[in-house]
Amino acid sequence: MSKTKQNDSFLRRLISNQMFIPLLALVLLAIINLINDPSFFKISVQLNNAGNAVLSGYLITILDYGSELAILAIGMTLVTAASGGQDISVGATIAIAGSAMLHVLCGGVARPTELATPVFVAFLVACLVGMACGLFNGLLVAIFKIQPMIATLILFTAGRSIAAWINNNELPIVPDPKFAYFGGFIPGIPIPTTVFIAAACIIIMALVLKFTNLGLYTQAVGINEKSSRLNGINPTFIKILAFIILGLCVAVAALIKVSRLSTINYSVIAKDIEMDAILAVALGGNSLSGGKFNIWASILGAYVIQFLTTTLYKFEVSSDALAAYKAIVVIILVVFSAPTVRDYMGRLGKQLRAKKEVA
Amino acid sequence: MKRKLLALLMAATMVFGLAACGSKAAKGTDASGGASDGLIKVGIINNDPNESGYRTANVADLKAMFTKENGYDASFAYSLKNDEQIQAAQQFIADDVDYLLLSAADTAGWDSVLKDAQAAGIHVILFDRTIDADDSLYDASIVSDMAAEGETAVDWLAGQGLDSYKVIHIQGVMGSAAQQGRSGALDTKVAAESNWEIVTQQTAEWNAEKAQQIVQSVIDSGKEFNVIYAENDDMAKGAVAALDAAGISHGVGKDVIVMGFDCNKWALEELLAQNWNYDGQCNPFQASYIDEIIKTIEGGSAPAEKVVIMEEKGFDATTITKEDVEKYGI
């Protein structure tokens, strides 16, 4: 009897844990792939065209291509928690930050023969641009009290035109092959660089959350803005800060995106990535109306989305149908997190337990 | 108070910045009232100039032609969405332009708005892309024959004499004229020949990143392939990035044949370096043809041909020259 109770509470703890949904999704996807074709999990070493031994296989692909999304999920979670809304301008601001980075790297020339400025400086510029976009969104949301989705709609609409304008409608190509390391491989290291970049972002975020009050304050603002102000927290500052951090995440994602192909196309780069980032937050079990949050669940959610995308590519699902599959995931999530369904499940659970006890 | 003021200022500058960038697109409405000074009023509806290198060259060509110096009062509207383009067309009709130049985002849905134009006595000239409408609804169309582009490319590929063709086919936005024409030729060939086979056929929507993921997925699956048939240069570039990461050689005399379309300058340079094998031209320079037709109509006669098909080439990496890159690169 006591043993079943223990089991019961363990199960309940597991289900109530925020990591449960993304983990469940991950396990489901893994099982589907295992049944379909175990070679999905095979990782092999091969030489790439630059002559380096690198790891390759579906799992590496997931880790590689999921990096940008994982990085964006960090910022998106904070924005969601603090402001109770989402930033839909992420894809467009990646285009802006990426375009600024290209402009600085190539010195405004379309076909430069060498880098005009060191990559570090260009990245710094991209960070500043990303943060400026974040600040703009943050000001609209925190000071002018505009709904986040409406406020970020401005950059969502105008961002790609701004990106094109920065480079005079030209598409510069970065000449230095070393620049491709950020979105590819560093010679001698068989793991994609993007994995290290994502890991670095995650570790920095972990340290920030551990050693500052950012997490606590963000939650407080998200749960009740008024009472957090009464407790001496400045909600305006916290909200703007969340958007600025997202701006930094955008700059890092832009670095990876630009580096992957040494150039970008303003109208299609990171297209619809904001929706994936929001989906990652939702998949992580975070309330989209703000308050409590779990960044790790969002990051896991991001990799689950990439896992799903890669799996669908493997099954040769037509790529324009990918969005439909993601929509199904959204529907399931939304239905399960709806209060009425939750109440019903809670009641059902109680009934089941009551029956067990009677038996 | 100070901080609020600062915030307001910053927001205002950014909004003005946006307005400055947006003015290009909004030109359609404010450029009215030019008919009185003897200029020909032209409303030009095009796709987003940032869509691709092709479009950038196309827009630049049109802008250079339809200037006040050349006797035109031109307004431009850009959108990748058909409904927004139709709205822009209605706006131009309301503004009473003399000519409506159109590169439609989608082939369908243009009948009623073109009938309105006809009723208002506006000449309609299609450029770059054709539409599904009765040809009495427009005066002329200057287009690329996408099917011919596809056939030229597929004929070239057939001429390579491989024992078997295992093709990764990366398509553009489904339903666009370029996709239909370029896919059609390959599909027909694959259906007809026993040693031609499609390994995977996916749309990357003109997007290099998507193309990279699609090819990556084929590589991960371990399937064999020896041809990449990408329907534009951007997607070919994405595909090549995936090949490079996996250590698969590509180009002249290598394992995988890489084919692209549009003849971007950087793509032709890849051909010159023999990293790619083939690039099909898609001629974006229609402005001079349009100008000629408008002059004919203004002179009181109908254009000699209703449909003008532009001459287009295909370049082979083994024969391309530096001059070709300079002349045909966009």
Contacts between the chains, C-beta under 8 A, distances in Angstrom:
chain1	res1	chain2	res2	distance
A	39	B	222	7.3
A	46	B	246	6.7
A	46	B	247	5.2
A	47	B	247	4.5
A	48	B	244	6.3
A	48	B	245	5.3
A	48	B	246	6.5
A	48	B	247	4.4
A	49	B	243	7.2
A	49	B	244	4.2
A	49	B	245	7.7
A	49	B	247	5.5
A	49	B	248	7.4
A	49	B	249	6.9
A	50	B	244	7.2
A	54	B	245	7.1
A	54	B	247	7.8
A	56	B	219	7.3
A	56	B	220	7.0
A	56	B	245	7.6
A	56	B	246	5.9
A	57	B	220	6.0
A	58	B	217	8.0
A	58	B	220	4.7
A	61	B	213	7.9
A	61	B	216	5.5
A	61	B	217	7.3
A	61	B	220	5.7
A	65	B	213	6.3
A	65	B	216	7.8
A	111	B	265	7.9
A	111	B	266	7.5
A	135	B	10	7.5
A	136	B	10	7.4
A	136	B	11	7.1
A	136	B	14	5.1
A	139	B	7	5.2
A	139	B	10	6.6
A	139	B	11	5.5
A	140	B	11	6.8
A	143	B	4	7.0
A	143	B	7	5.3
A	144	B	11	7.4
A	154	B	18	6.7
A	158	B	18	4.8
A	158	B	21	6.2
A	158	B	22	6.4
A	160	B	50	6.4
A	161	B	21	5.1
A	161	B	22	7.2
A	161	B	24	7.7
A	161	B	25	7.6
A	161	B	50	7.4
A	162	B	17	7.7
A	162	B	18	7.5
A	162	B	21	5.5
A	163	B	50	7.8
A	164	B	49	7.2
A	164	B	50	4.4
A	165	B	21	5.4
A	169	B	49	6.0
A	169	B	50	6.8
A	169	B	56	5.5
A	170	B	56	7.7
A	171	B	53	6.4
A	171	B	56	7.8
A	173	B	266	5.8
A	184	B	245	6.2
A	185	B	245	7.2
A	257	B	209	7.3
A	260	B	209	6.9
A	260	B	212	7.0
A	260	B	241	6.5
A	261	B	208	5.4
A	261	B	209	7.4
A	261	B	212	7.5
A	261	B	237	6.1
A	261	B	238	6.5
A	261	B	241	5.7
A	265	B	50	7.5
A	265	B	52	7.1
A	265	B	206	8.0
A	265	B	207	7.3
A	265	B	208	6.4
A	265	B	234	5.8
A	266	B	50	4.5
A	267	B	48	5.6
A	267	B	50	4.2
A	267	B	51	5.2
A	267	B	52	8.0
A	267	B	80	7.4
A	268	B	205	7.1
A	268	B	206	6.4
A	268	B	207	4.3
A	268	B	208	7.6
A	268	B	209	7.6
A	268	B	234	7.9
A	269	B	209	7.1
A	270	B	209	7.8
A	271	B	207	6.6
A	309	B	213	7.5
A	310	B	213	7.8
A	310	B	217	6.7
A	313	B	202	7.8
A	313	B	213	6.4
A	313	B	214	6.4
A	313	B	217	3.9
A	314	B	217	5.9
A	314	B	220	7.3
A	314	B	221	6.3
A	316	B	200	6.0
A	316	B	202	7.4
A	318	B	202	6.6
A	318	B	203	6.9
A	319	B	202	4.8
A	319	B	203	5.5
A	319	B	204	6.6
A	319	B	205	7.6
A	319	B	210	6.3
A	319	B	214	6.5
A	320	B	174	6.1
A	320	B	203	5.3
A	320	B	205	7.0
